[in-house]
């Protein structure tokens, strides 16, 4: 029977007739890993000194070890990249010694896939195509291919720009800061948000990063430091912007039943949605105005049930706008929400608990997903002596573990995709 003309078939698949609830909590994240090495024990750096394949394999093996899984058992993989800055699944699976691969996906896109890559892996598991799916993002984002270094767009050579970017790069819009700066400025002008308000978000994130041994930026930051830092692209100061980073992050997605038989406490995938951005009325809007309510319904949770929020923070205004668009506060009120301490580790909505992309490092948002997993497992990597055993002091000079975290929301850039994770 054909669908009515006014019903999107993709939405119909997720309607109550077809069952997002059947997918709920049926798959899980069983292990996570970073591209650590003796030279770079945190995994995040500005010069890895190795190729991207090495980074990806290190993170993948670490994720398998974390799960207690033989890498040869991995039979599926999902990755995402931009500008051919990564390494495809076939090479990584071969390096792991995978024997029977039933699923492999190589996505081309940026931060919109941070949540979606996990959703895709979970669907492959849910439908029985693969048993253990590796999801990874790997890049030499500082020493190799750098975002936004696209040239003038009119000349020849390797940096010639095509597609829609050819019409904007000639005017200097050659990177994310200059493009998203328009959205930020519109948002700030409409709702009376100032650069100092953005600074409060940056300072909160840095306070968390100080307690994160993985983070690239761990020097204390003040409002004055933020305001005195140089302008990158109006209205963004240096400390409003994410890092350029060499890193790989990886995870293992499997069924909930299999995950429970492995080494670590599983983190359940309760709901996921996205992969692209629906049209939004205004440039200051995020796609959460479209997908937020449906995501909550799919996971069968209420907004106030969410204990941890890891929003894509390529720039400080982005998670502020997403906090508003999810409904935690009204438009223009995130600045007060932050000043009141509500996104602090002991606040109502702990956010960027690892320091986020602006401090820990930039893995195109995938490290935000891994952080949500650690928070729900209760083993956030911090300065507590026995963090790896799940023992935390909650002394906020040392500890960044959120108390009794059960449900986390991860959102990719501007709400393009999102997942709700739940402690098993």
ZAMI-158463 format. One line per 3 residues: number of its first residue (from 1); for each residue x, y, z of N, C-alpha, C. Coordinates in pm, whole numbers. Atoms other than C-alpha are relative to their C-alpha. Example, Ala and Ser with C-alpha at 12.3 -4.5 7.8 and 13.67 -1.06 7.14 Angstrom:
2
1 = 89,-119,0,1230,-450,780,90,120,0 | -82,-119,-6,1367,-106,714,-77,109,73
//
This chain:
424
1 = 85,-119,0,0,0,0,88,124,0 | -86,-119,5,155,335,-100,-25,90,119 | 13,-96,-110,222,592,169,-73,124,-48
4 = 61,-129,36,16,911,174,108,97,-46 | -99,-89,60,187,1186,-22,65,91,102 | -55,-94,-99,238,1400,289,77,-69,111
7 = -74,73,-102,418,1128,486,137,-38,-55 | -137,37,37,796,1096,462,19,-148,33 | -15,145,-28,868,720,424,102,-30,108
10 = -99,24,-105,1173,750,651,-63,22,136 | 67,-25,-128,960,899,926,-101,-110,29 | 100,104,-21,694,633,871,63,-126,57
13 = -70,117,-52,950,359,936,20,12,150 | -22,-21,-142,1013,515,1275,-126,34,76 | 125,-36,-67,647,574,1356,-41,-111,95
16 = 45,99,-98,456,390,1626,-51,-127,-67 | 43,119,72,334,152,1355,116,-96,-25 | -114,84,37,685,26,1291,97,-26,115
19 = -67,33,-123,862,52,1621,143,43,25 | -128,-43,-55,1150,260,1734,20,-67,136 | -14,60,-133,1074,102,2072,57,-140,-8
22 = -58,133,14,1170,-242,1936,152,5,-6 | -144,-18,10,1520,-108,1869,60,40,134 | -46,-58,-126,1547,49,2213,73,-102,88
25 = -82,78,-94,1828,-96,2431,35,-141,-48 | -32,133,53,1878,-394,2200,147,-12,-40 | -142,0,34,2234,-293,2111,75,80,105
28 = -79,-64,-106,2520,-166,2324,141,28,-46 | -142,-30,20,2866,-15,2327,76,-81,104 | -67,95,-88,3098,-279,2470,142,40,36
31 = -138,-41,-27,3437,-108,2455,34,126,-76 | -44,-123,64,3609,218,2369,153,7,2 | -144,-10,4,3964,310,2275,48,128,-67
34 = -66,-118,54,4197,599,2193,136,-42,-59 | -126,31,68,4512,608,1978,120,33,89 | -107,-28,-95,4749,603,2273,133,-61,-48
37 = -133,54,26,5123,545,2247,90,42,114 | -96,-37,-104,5428,565,2469,34,149,-9 | -33,-141,20,5504,906,2316,-119,91,28
40 = 120,-81,-15,5145,1024,2345,-104,-80,79 | 86,86,-81,4974,847,2637,-146,42,3 | 140,-43,2,4660,1059,2610,-71,-28,-129
43 = 60,28,129,4604,990,2243,-26,122,-86 | 28,-123,72,4547,1356,2144,130,81,-12 | -123,-77,17,4831,1560,1995,-10,90,-122
46 = -11,-83,120,4933,1816,1733,94,-61,-103 | -89,68,94,5186,1582,1574,17,-144,44 | -1,140,-43,5124,1211,1605,130,-70,-38
49 = -122,65,45,5438,1118,1412,-22,-132,-71 | 32,124,69,5257,823,1252,-112,26,-100 | 105,-18,98,5016,769,966,-137,-29,62
52 = 137,12,-53,4637,762,1007,-39,-146,21 | 28,141,-21,4619,384,965,51,-46,135 | -55,36,-130,4844,344,1267,-89,52,113
55 = 89,-56,-101,4622,578,1469,-129,-82,11 | 126,74,0,4307,391,1366,15,-138,62 | -20,135,-52,4449,48,1445,29,3,150
58 = -24,-12,-144,4579,161,1785,-132,18,76 | 127,-24,-68,4235,293,1879,-90,-122,-6 | 84,118,15,4059,-15,1743,44,-113,93
61 = -50,105,-90,4282,-256,1934,-28,35,146 | 30,-42,-137,4236,-48,2249,-147,-23,33 | 143,22,-22,3856,-68,2207,-29,-148,21
64 = 18,145,-17,3875,-446,2164,51,-45,136 | -56,36,-130,4097,-477,2470,-92,46,113 | 91,-52,-101,3859,-260,2670,-123,-89,15
67 = 116,89,-3,3574,-491,2575,35,-142,40 | -39,138,-22,3776,-808,2627,-32,-87,-120 | 36,67,125,3722,-903,2262,125,-21,-85
70 = -108,26,95,3969,-1068,2025,-27,82,-126 | 23,-82,120,4013,-822,1734,-43,-81,-122 | 38,83,114,3971,-1112,1492,-150,-26,-5
73 = 144,21,-5,3609,-1135,1604,-78,117,-59 | 68,-115,61,3528,-791,1462,-40,-36,-142 | 48,40,133,3311,-856,1156,-76,112,-70
76 = 62,-115,65,3193,-507,1068,71,127,41 | -64,-126,-33,3313,-149,1062,-74,117,-64 | 55,-126,51,3183,204,1017,101,110,31
79 = -88,-114,-21,3405,509,972,-59,121,-71 | 36,-119,77,3360,868,859,122,90,-15 | -116,-82,32,3596,1121,705,-45,124,-77
82 = 19,-114,88,3626,1451,521,129,24,-77 | -116,-36,82,3859,1552,237,101,-114,-8 | -88,116,10,3998,1197,227,111,5,105
85 = -99,-18,-106,4169,1259,561,17,-121,89 | -5,115,-89,4124,911,705,41,-125,-78 | -37,127,61,4173,544,622,-124,-89,0
88 = 124,75,18,3904,314,493,-2,-130,79 | 25,114,-88,3754,18,673,77,-125,-40 | -67,123,44,3915,-252,459,140,-14,55
91 = -137,4,-50,4267,-160,563,4,-25,151 | 1,16,-146,4179,-138,932,-42,-141,37 | 45,136,-30,3988,-467,935,107,-102,-35
94 = -110,91,37,4275,-636,755,110,2,105 | -105,-12,-101,4524,-501,1009,-40,-67,131 | 49,65,-122,4305,-638,1290,-6,-152,-16
97 = 9,143,24,4301,-981,1128,-142,-52,-4 | 141,42,5,3924,-988,1091,-20,-108,-105 | 11,118,87,3819,-1316,936,-120,8,-95
100 = 122,0,80,3460,-1275,815,-71,134,19 | 59,-134,-8,3341,-923,743,-137,-1,-67 | 135,-2,53,2967,-886,698,-53,138,-28
103 = 52,-135,16,2934,-510,702,115,100,5 | -102,-105,-2,3155,-213,614,-59,125,-65 | 55,-126,50,3058,150,566,103,110,15
106 = -94,-111,2,3278,445,470,-77,128,-29 | 81,-121,13,3087,767,532,87,119,-33 | -72,-122,37,3197,1094,378,-78,119,56
109 = 65,-113,-65,3108,1385,601,70,28,131 | -70,-44,-120,3215,1567,912,-76,-30,128 | 55,17,-134,3071,1622,1256,-145,-43,5
112 = 138,48,1,2718,1536,1147,-9,-150,18 | 2,146,-9,2821,1170,1158,48,-54,134 | -53,49,-127,2956,1153,1514,-98,-93,71
115 = 103,88,-58,2629,1009,1646,-49,-101,-103 | 59,85,103,2506,869,1317,82,-125,-27 | -84,118,24,2805,636,1271,-32,-109,101
118 = 37,97,-103,2708,468,1599,-136,-61,-31 | 134,48,36,2345,444,1489,9,-103,-112 | -13,91,114,2447,281,1162,57,-135,43
121 = -57,125,-51,2663,24,1340,-103,-79,80 | 101,66,-83,2383,-49,1585,-108,-65,-87 | 100,59,90,2139,-107,1297,54,-127,-66
124 = -59,119,60,2380,-353,1137,-5,-118,98 | 8,103,-103,2394,-546,1465,-144,-43,24 | 141,26,-29,2021,-518,1529,-63,-91,-107
127 = 57,78,110,1940,-666,1187,79,-127,-29 | -70,126,12,2189,-950,1229,102,-7,-111 | -97,0,109,2427,-843,954,141,-23,54
130 = -132,18,-62,2727,-832,1189,-19,-15,150 | 7,23,-143,2800,-930,1547,75,105,81 | -84,-97,-71,3078,-692,1652,48,104,-101
133 = -31,-103,98,3103,-364,1463,92,104,62 | -94,-104,-39,3401,-134,1499,-46,132,-61 | 28,-136,49,3319,238,1473,122,85,35
136 = -118,-81,-30,3609,480,1440,2,128,-82 | -38,-122,72,3720,828,1340,148,20,25 | -145,-14,-12,4090,873,1271,47,108,-96
139 = -51,-107,86,4276,1176,1136,126,61,59 | -107,-89,-39,4596,1373,1147,-48,141,-33 | 70,-124,27,4395,1690,1173,82,125,22
142 = -91,-112,-15,4688,1912,1264,123,-16,-90 | -123,19,76,4998,1763,1107,-28,-42,-144 | 35,46,133,4812,1630,803,-96,95,-70
145 = 101,-81,69,4497,1756,631,-75,84,101 | 60,-91,-98,4372,2063,817,-129,59,-54 | 130,-56,37,4010,2177,810,13,149,-31
148 = 9,-142,29,3951,2511,640,114,57,-80 | -114,-49,77,4282,2536,455,-23,-35,-147 | 47,37,133,4117,2534,117,52,91,-111
151 = -50,-91,103,4298,2814,-64,-103,103,-39 | 87,-110,41,4139,3107,-245,-116,-45,-85 | 112,50,78,3920,2892,-464,4,38,-146
154 = -5,-43,139,4013,3070,-787,124,-51,-72 | -125,44,62,4365,2937,-847,-1,-148,-29 | -9,143,31,4480,2597,-966,75,-74,108
157 = -80,78,-94,4688,2332,-800,-84,-88,89 | 65,98,-87,4603,2090,-521,-112,60,83 | 97,-61,-89,4397,2343,-327,-115,66,-73
160 = 112,-55,75,4150,2430,-599,-131,-46,64 | 127,30,-66,3798,2445,-454,-110,-14,-103 | 114,19,88,3495,2308,-633,-130,2,78
163 = 130,5,-66,3127,2267,-556,-46,136,51 | 58,-125,-50,2933,2525,-361,104,89,69 | -100,-79,-72,3244,2632,-166,77,96,-91
166 = -72,-88,90,3393,2790,-478,-59,141,-3 | 67,-130,5,3140,3072,-447,15,78,130 | -17,-69,-128,3220,3154,-85,147,14,40
169 = -140,-5,-42,3591,3076,-43,72,121,-57 | -66,-116,59,3687,3362,-275,-22,126,82 | 24,-114,-88,3542,3598,-14,57,-23,140
172 = -66,25,-127,3746,3447,268,-72,-98,90 | 74,98,-81,3487,3197,392,58,-138,-27 | -76,120,33,3738,2917,388,6,-100,115
175 = -7,92,-112,3681,2750,722,-125,7,85 | 121,10,-82,3427,2654,985,-25,126,83 | 18,-118,-85,3490,2958,1206,-67,114,-75
178 = 59,-109,77,3406,3205,931,-143,-31,-41 | 135,37,40,3099,3011,819,-98,1,118 | 90,7,-115,2950,2939,1161,-5,131,77
181 = 3,-130,-65,3038,3286,1281,-124,80,-35 | 124,-68,37,2736,3416,1088,-115,-43,91 | 106,51,-87,2506,3191,1290,15,56,141
184 = -26,-48,-136,2671,3291,1616,-35,148,14 | 28,-143,-8,2650,3663,1541,-150,28,-4 | 146,-17,7,2281,3637,1445,-64,-36,134
187 = 51,45,-130,2207,3443,1764,29,102,109 | -39,-96,-103,2394,3691,1979,-77,131,-14 | 71,-126,21,2229,3995,1822,-148,-12,34
190 = 143,18,-26,1879,3853,1849,-33,-12,148 | 34,36,-138,1901,3738,2211,89,65,104 | -80,-75,-97,2147,3977,2372,111,-82,63
193 = -110,83,-49,2419,3715,2410,131,70,-36 | -127,-70,21,2769,3858,2447,116,-98,-5 | -121,81,0,3121,3730,2402,35,-47,141
196 = -24,40,-139,3148,3723,2781,-85,-122,36 | 86,117,-23,2855,3478,2785,63,-126,-60 | -70,114,60,3044,3251,2547,120,-39,85
199 = -117,26,-85,3345,3286,2777,-37,-86,120 | 42,82,-116,3148,3139,3069,-9,-147,-39 | 4,138,46,3085,2826,2862,141,-56,-14
202 = -138,44,21,3454,2806,2768,70,-28,132 | -66,18,-131,3567,2844,3130,-51,-127,69 | 53,123,-59,3332,2567,3248,64,-123,-65
205 = -60,113,69,3468,2333,2982,146,-19,40 | -142,9,-36,3827,2416,3068,16,-54,142 | -11,50,-138,3764,2348,3437,-12,-152,4
208 = 10,146,10,3664,1994,3338,125,-60,-65 | -119,49,71,3959,1954,3102,122,-8,90 | -113,0,-92,4204,2037,3379,11,-133,74
211 = 5,129,-72,4097,1711,3547,3,-120,-94 | 0,106,101,4124,1511,3224,142,-20,-54 | -138,21,47,4471,1361,3159,13,-9,-152
214 = -6,9,146,4381,1314,2791,2,137,-67 | 27,-128,65,4306,1681,2727,126,72,-45 | -111,-78,52,4536,1894,2515,15,132,74
217 = 0,-131,-65,4439,2214,2698,-37,-17,147 | 25,24,-142,4476,2190,3076,47,115,89 | -37,-118,-78,4594,2534,3183,-128,71,44
220 = 120,-72,-45,4336,2719,3397,-32,119,-91 | 46,-108,88,4129,2967,3195,-96,90,76 | 89,-97,-61,3960,3284,3318,-80,73,-108
223 = 78,-82,92,3699,3509,3162,93,103,-67 | -92,-100,54,3972,3770,3120,93,-61,-105 | -85,68,98,4199,3519,2942,-75,-15,-133
226 = 83,18,119,3916,3443,2702,-16,131,-76 | 28,-127,65,3839,3806,2632,125,63,-61 | -123,-58,52,4202,3897,2575,63,-83,-111
229 = -53,83,109,4265,3612,2332,-40,59,-135 | 21,-64,130,4279,3703,1966,-130,-46,-66 | 117,35,79,3978,3708,1738,43,-90,-115
232 = -25,90,112,3975,3416,1495,-90,38,-118 | 97,-47,98,3660,3513,1305,-119,50,81 | 104,-61,-83,3407,3751,1456,-128,-84,-2
235 = -34,-48,-135,3255,3682,1705,91,-93,80 | -73,102,-72,3484,3391,1792,140,46,39 | -137,-12,-49,3788,3441,2012,68,-136,-11
238 = -77,124,8,4062,3179,2015,-60,-109,86 | 46,103,-93,3915,3000,2317,-147,-37,-19 | 133,46,41,3573,2971,2152,10,-114,-99
241 = -18,89,115,3721,2739,1890,60,-134,41 | -52,133,-27,3795,2367,1884,146,-12,-44 | -141,25,29,4142,2220,1850,17,-55,-142
244 = -42,80,115,4322,2090,1543,83,-115,57 | -51,112,-78,4420,1740,1648,34,-120,-87 | -32,134,53,4594,1418,1544,-52,-101,102
247 = 59,93,-97,4392,1138,1701,-85,-103,-72 | 103,95,42,4178,829,1656,-77,-44,123 | 88,53,-105,3883,717,1867,-81,-114,-60
250 = 70,117,51,3706,385,1836,-90,-61,107 | 86,74,-92,3431,174,1989,-47,-129,-66 | 57,126,45,3279,-172,1961,-149,1,31
253 = 145,8,-16,2903,-200,1905,-43,-144,-24 | 49,137,14,2730,-535,1956,-140,-7,61 | 131,15,-63,2404,-677,2086,15,14,151
256 = -4,-15,-145,2316,-613,2447,36,-132,67 | -29,130,-59,2329,-985,2522,148,-34,-11 | -143,28,16,2677,-1025,2379,84,92,87
259 = -76,-96,-79,2797,-710,2552,4,-39,146 | 6,39,-141,2687,-842,2889,94,-115,32 | -92,112,-20,2914,-1142,2839,146,43,-13
262 = -135,-49,18,3218,-924,2776,53,65,128 | -80,-44,-115,3459,-743,3007,-60,119,75 | 45,-125,-62,3306,-399,3071,-152,9,8
265 = 143,-25,-12,2966,-283,3183,-52,62,-131 | 49,-55,127,2763,-225,2863,-68,136,19 | 79,-123,8,2622,113,2769,-99,-21,-113
268 = 105,33,95,2291,63,2593,-29,118,-92 | 41,-100,98,2191,249,2279,-152,3,1 | 145,-6,-18,1838,359,2362,-72,56,-121
271 = 64,-60,117,1762,570,2057,103,78,-79 | -87,-79,85,1929,738,1765,-76,51,-120 | 71,-59,114,1821,964,1484,95,96,-71
274 = -74,-102,72,1972,1177,1211,93,-54,-105 | -91,29,109,2246,1180,954,5,117,-96 | 6,-121,82,2146,1504,786,-82,102,75
277 = 71,-108,-68,1988,1834,877,-127,34,-75 | 124,-47,57,1622,1910,814,5,152,-14 | 1,-147,11,1552,2264,696,-46,64,130
280 = 38,-73,-120,1537,2505,988,-41,142,-40 | 52,-131,41,1352,2837,982,104,111,-5 | -94,-109,-13,1647,3053,1084,141,-55,23
283 = -136,51,-10,2026,3024,1084,45,-21,143 | -37,22,-139,2042,3043,1462,-62,-126,58 | 64,124,-45,1823,2731,1491,94,-119,-17
286 = -67,128,22,1961,2381,1533,-105,-105,-32 | 94,104,41,1806,2061,1405,-67,-71,118 | 68,59,-116,1709,1964,1759,-144,45,10
289 = 141,-39,1,1390,2160,1707,-84,-101,-77 | 70,103,77,1301,1882,1462,10,-138,63 | -19,139,-43,1450,1567,1612,-5,-20,150
292 = -6,14,-145,1461,1640,1986,-117,-75,61 | 115,69,-61,1105,1541,2083,-12,-145,-43 | 11,138,47,1108,1231,1865,106,-89,62
295 = -109,77,-61,1442,1119,2008,-36,-41,143 | 42,30,-137,1311,1141,2364,-108,-107,2 | 109,98,5,998,948,2269,54,-138,-37
298 = -57,129,42,1203,678,2096,71,-70,115 | -72,57,-115,1413,629,2410,-89,-19,121 | 94,4,-112,1108,660,2636,58,67,124
301 = -52,-77,-112,1276,922,2853,-54,142,-9 | 37,-141,-5,1188,1273,2961,128,84,1 | -116,-88,9,1418,1569,2918,76,4,132
304 = -65,-9,-131,1487,1590,3291,65,-131,45 | -66,127,-32,1596,1224,3293,146,-2,-43 | -136,-1,55,1915,1313,3105,97,54,103
307 = -98,-34,-103,2213,1322,3341,126,66,-55 | -123,-52,61,2493,1414,3098,-33,45,-142 | 18,-52,135,2491,1628,2784,135,25,-62
310 = -125,-21,74,2779,1605,2538,-37,52,-139 | 39,-62,125,2694,1851,2261,122,38,-83 | -110,-29,92,2913,1913,1958,41,146,17
313 = -45,-135,-36,3119,2215,2060,120,43,-84 | -106,-55,84,3327,2308,1758,21,147,34 | -4,-138,-47,3243,2659,1881,-97,13,117
316 = 71,-4,-128,3104,2767,2216,-150,27,-12 | 143,-30,11,2769,2896,2091,-83,-121,-39 | 77,114,52,2671,2562,1935,-72,-78,109
319 = 73,72,-106,2595,2363,2253,-94,90,77 | 93,-91,-67,2437,2674,2406,-132,4,-75 | 123,-2,80,2189,2688,2120,-73,-133,7
322 = 63,131,-9,2129,2314,2143,-68,-21,134 | 65,7,-132,2053,2339,2515,-136,68,-5 | 128,-72,13,1783,2590,2429,-97,-77,-89
325 = 89,66,95,1646,2396,2132,-52,-134,50 | 53,121,-62,1615,2075,2337,-109,34,102 | 106,-41,-91,1403,2271,2583,41,14,145
328 = -42,-17,-139,1617,2293,2898,-21,144,47 | 32,-138,-32,1565,2667,2883,-52,65,-128 | 56,-69,115,1406,2922,2651,110,64,-83
331 = -93,-66,89,1570,3098,2361,67,119,69 | -76,-110,-58,1844,3331,2475,32,-15,147 | -18,17,-145,1848,3188,2829,116,-93,35
334 = -112,91,-32,2140,2945,2798,111,75,73 | -106,-78,-66,2375,3224,2905,-22,5,150 | 29,-1,-143,2199,3243,3242,2,-140,59
337 = -4,141,-38,2162,2865,3260,144,-39,37 | -141,31,-22,2543,2844,3240,55,76,120 | -50,-82,-111,2615,3130,3481,-50,-53,134
340 = 57,55,-124,2390,2961,3739,66,-131,40 | -71,122,-34,2622,2659,3734,-72,-127,-37 | 82,117,30,2367,2424,3583,67,-100,-95
343 = -73,96,84,2616,2271,3335,129,-48,66 | -119,46,-72,2885,2214,3598,-13,-148,35 | 0,143,-30,2979,1863,3710,-104,-38,104
346 = 102,26,-102,2739,1891,4004,-129,75,-27 | 120,-72,36,2475,2090,3820,-111,-91,-51 | 113,77,52,2144,1983,3668,35,-72,-130
349 = -31,55,131,2300,1914,3328,150,9,-27 | -144,-2,25,2674,1838,3337,30,-11,-150 | -26,-8,144,2812,1927,2994,150,9,-27
352 = -141,-1,41,3145,1881,2815,86,-43,119 | -62,47,-124,3259,1677,3113,148,-33,-15 | -141,27,30,3594,1602,2945,74,124,-46
355 = -58,-122,55,3653,1957,2826,-45,28,-141 | 55,-19,133,3493,1904,2489,104,12,-110 | -87,-12,117,3633,1959,2144,91,121,10
358 = -83,-120,-12,3769,2298,2246,117,-20,95 | -107,23,-97,3995,2145,2512,64,-138,-10 | -59,134,8,4035,1768,2496,67,-20,-135
361 = -52,18,135,4086,1766,2122,-115,-22,-95 | 104,5,102,3899,1740,1796,9,-130,-78 | 13,124,78,3799,1398,1666,-132,2,-74
364 = 126,-20,70,3508,1536,1469,-120,-46,83 | 110,27,-91,3288,1487,1773,-7,-140,55 | 13,139,-45,3349,1116,1819,53,-17,142
367 = -47,9,-139,3546,1170,2140,-108,42,99 | 112,-33,-87,3230,1328,2284,-86,-123,30 | 78,123,-19,3051,996,2232,71,-91,99
370 = -77,87,-91,3330,803,2404,-4,53,142 | 9,-58,-134,3318,1045,2695,-133,-33,65 | 131,36,-55,2945,981,2740,1,-144,49
373 = -9,141,-41,3021,608,2755,74,-12,132 | -76,9,-125,3285,655,3024,-80,54,118 | 79,-56,-110,3056,873,3232,-107,-98,46
376 = 106,95,-38,2778,613,3223,57,-126,62 | -64,117,-63,3019,332,3309,57,33,136 | -55,-40,-129,3146,536,3603,149,-5,8
379 = -146,6,-2,3508,524,3494,61,113,-82 | -57,-116,68,3573,874,3364,146,15,39 | -145,-12,-23,3948,917,3327,30,137,60
382 = -28,-127,-66,4053,1184,3576,122,-14,89 | -118,0,-86,4304,1254,3851,-21,-81,128 | 23,87,-115,4145,1022,4108,94,-121,-10
385 = -100,109,6,4398,749,4201,-52,-128,-63 | 54,127,47,4165,460,4115,-117,19,-96 | 109,-25,94,3948,606,3840,-26,-123,-88
388 = 13,114,89,4016,299,3624,-76,-116,64 | 79,101,-71,3848,85,3891,-141,49,29 | 131,-58,-27,3546,311,3898,-12,61,137
391 = 2,-60,-133,3647,460,4232,31,149,-14 | -14,-144,17,3598,838,4247,-18,73,133 | 2,-77,-125,3655,1094,4520,-107,108,-2
394 = 91,-115,20,3416,1360,4379,56,129,59 | -71,-123,-32,3672,1611,4494,22,73,-132 | 0,-64,130,3630,1862,4211,134,63,-38
397 = -135,-35,42,3999,1946,4216,65,-115,-77 | -56,120,62,4066,1591,4097,-97,-73,-91 | 100,93,53,3744,1430,3988,-98,69,-95
400 = 98,-53,93,3523,1491,3685,-112,-101,-29 | 106,98,16,3299,1186,3719,-131,58,52 | 132,-43,-42,2929,1279,3733,-58,-106,93
403 = 57,95,-97,2753,1123,4030,-121,-73,-61 | 116,84,33,2521,832,3946,-60,30,-137 | 49,-28,135,2496,912,3575,-61,-126,-61
406 = 70,114,59,2242,683,3408,-35,19,-147 | 44,-27,137,2136,853,3084,79,117,-55 | -78,-106,63,2342,1062,2842,-57,29,-139
409 = 37,-44,135,2255,1261,2532,125,50,-70 | -108,-51,86,2515,1305,2260,-63,56,-126 | 55,-66,119,2440,1547,1978,114,40,-92
412 = -98,-39,99,2640,1592,1660,-21,146,-41 | -2,-143,30,2702,1928,1496,-140,52,-33 | 126,-71,20,2393,2149,1523,-122,-92,-8
415 = 116,90,-5,2163,1852,1587,-20,-81,-124 | 13,79,122,2234,1675,1260,-26,-147,30 | 34,133,-49,2226,1344,1447,19,0,152
418 = -8,4,-147,2191,1244,1811,-32,-141,47 | 29,129,-62,2185,938,2035,-23,18,149 | 19,9,-145,2060,862,2382,56,-132,46
421 = -66,118,-56,2274,620,2579,-45,-21,144 | 51,34,-134,2177,440,2898,91,-101,67 | -78,95,-78,2372,265,3171,-79,-129,16
424 = 68,128,-13,2289,-105,3180,-25,-33,147
//
